[in-house]
Amino acid sequence: MRTNSAHQRDTRYLIHQQTNLDDYARDGGVLMARGDGVYVIDDRGNRYLEAMAGMWCASLGFSEKRLADAAYKQMLELPYYHTFNRAHMPSIDLAEKLIEIAPKVGDAEPLAHVLLQCSGSEANDTAIKLIWYYFNAIGRPQKKKIIGRQRGYHGNTVATVSLSGQPHMHRDFDLPLGDRFLHTENPHYYRYAEPGESEEAFAERLAQQLEALILAEGPDTIAAFFAEPVQGGGGAITPPATYFERVQAILKKYEILFLVDEVICGFGRTGNMWGAETYGIKPDLLTCAKALSASYQPISALLVTDAIYEAMLSQSRKLGTFGHGFTYAGHPVACAVALETLKIYEEDGIVERVRDLAPRMKAGLEALRDHPLVGDVRGVGLMYGVELVADKRTRLPFDPKLKVGQLVLAECQKVGLIVRAIEDRIAFTPPLIITEAQIDEMCGLFRRGLDAAWAGLRG
């Protein structure tokens, strides 16, 4: 263990999330001290290019003064108020702005109302409750089951973890809950397509499997389908061609609501303001968080259509109070920072910037296909996943006991690059303010990390 007292206090008192606690208690971790654009600096002065934007989220980097100023100004005016039968201007302005920029895809019913929460997990958990509430309101109480996808991720509450298809988050937590949460196949083309199967054929097979699940469970029992436009927690997995087109036809056929989880994809990450726009998705509900405030404040939002809101109104006529809420939901400081974030996106042309930078990131990571460890490179906008394999020709994965992804992550960190290893898939979602030169630096550091890991494996 390191002798630095801060590190000793860390391992003594703080429990770390999504961490091997035994390893951390023994070895300790990195203590970050400050940020500078797309870089973070630890307490020993080591500088790292943050290729994950923290946790997929610091879209404007780690030193945007305008957001600090927005928070300070709001702290002086109204540092806190709730939205339980009250309102304040930052919450009103933010809700209006979100509806103004909400995705408008084809003939989809527009998203028209906003429920503010504190995190992506809370927004998705609220959506689950609201979906059940909606079907009770319209006299279809049997529609209760919700379908997620294997390796999908929608949060860390009891309900959202149950919906997520992440086995390591279920084990020994007595999850998932009951039979209300179902899972359909993972749309990971490189890993699960059959030999010679095209993306379109793979998408059709997945759609057929989804329909078979719905029919087996009974369409009248299925309330909703949750999906991220690009699976973040699964390893930055893009959908195969025509996938969402085929899935949406099935959902419409059986009157199943579609919640689009934009917690990672929203606000420019895929080269459009929303992943729904990138993939032609028509949401009945939409959740967003992370880049909503560039993660300078904890805030999220659930957007719904008029049809869902009208059902909520009818329930209040019958029941009285809408019995849901969080103390800090719609916090005025968080709302003020989110509004300033959205202004920066518009003024700096962040979405257009992502489109301009995307070819550079694609080319830089694609150039690594020649590396002995790299089997596949796949992504969109500034969101990519690199698959590590033991055999390129057969796509044979490594023995999980080798923890190759963690080895690559550790070697990257040694050379000054922070990435995320999701099993043996390395994810990249750098801050949207990254430059072409910094993308080149990121890819160069990644190659060095791969080389070191490869040398270690060979040895």
LINSUL-V561256 format. One line per field, one symbol per residue. phi: phi as a letter, one per 40 degrees, with the letter a starting at -180 (. if undefined). psi: psi as a letter, one per 30 degrees, with the letter a starting at -180 (. if undefined). burial: + if it has 24 or more other ideal C-beta (glycine too) atoms within 12 Angstrom, else -. Layout:
phi: ???
psi: ???
burial: ???
This chain:
phi: .ccdcccccdccbccccfbcccccccbgacbcbabagcbbbccbgcbbcccbfgbgbccbgbaccdccccccccdccacaacbcgbaacdccccdccccccdcbbfcccccbabbcbbacdccccccddcccccccccgbcccbcbbbbdgcbbibcdcccccccbdccbdgcfbccfbcbbbbcccccccbccdgccccccccccccccccccccchdcbccabbacdbcccchfccccdgdcdcccccccdbfbcbcccbdcccghdcgbdbcdccbgcbccbabaafcdbfgcacaaabbbcddcccccccccccbgcccaibdccgdcccccccccccccdcccfccccccccdcccdcccccccccdcccabaaafbabbbccbcacccgcccddccfcdcccdccccccgbbbbbbfbbbbbacdccdbccccccdccccccccccccccccc
psi: kkfkeeeeeefefkkkkhkjeeeeeefaakjkelljbgllklfggkkkkigghcigfifgaghjeeeeeeeeeeeeejfkllgjgllleeeeeeeeeeeegkkjjbgkkkkflkjkafleeeeeeeeeeeeeeeeeegghffjfkkkakkglkgagleeeeeekhjeffekgghllkagfklkllkhjeeefklkfkleeeeeeeeeeeeeeeeeefjeffkelkkkkekjdffhhjlklkgeeeeeeeeeeeghkkjkjjgeeflhfegflekfeeeghkjkelkklbcfegggfkjklkkklleeeeeeeeeeeeefckjhklkegkgkeeeeeeeeeeeeeeeegheeeeeeefeeeeeeeeeffffkffkekkkakbhjlkjkklfjeefgkllkfffheeeeeeeeeeeghkkakjjbhkkkkilkfgkleeeeeeeeeeeeeeeeeeeeeee.
burial: ---------++----------------+++++--+-++++++----++++++++++++++++-+-+++-++--+------+-+----+-++-+++-+++-+++++--++++++++++++++++++++++++++++-+-----++++++++++++++++++++++++--+------+---++++++++++++++-----+--++++++-+++-++--+-+-++++++++++++++++++++-+++++++-++--+-++++++++++++++++++++++++++++++++++++++++++++++++++-+++-++--+------+-+-+-++++++++++++++++++----++-+++-++-+++-++--++-+-+++++++++++++++++-------++-----++++++++++-++++++++++++++++++++---++-++++++++++++++-----
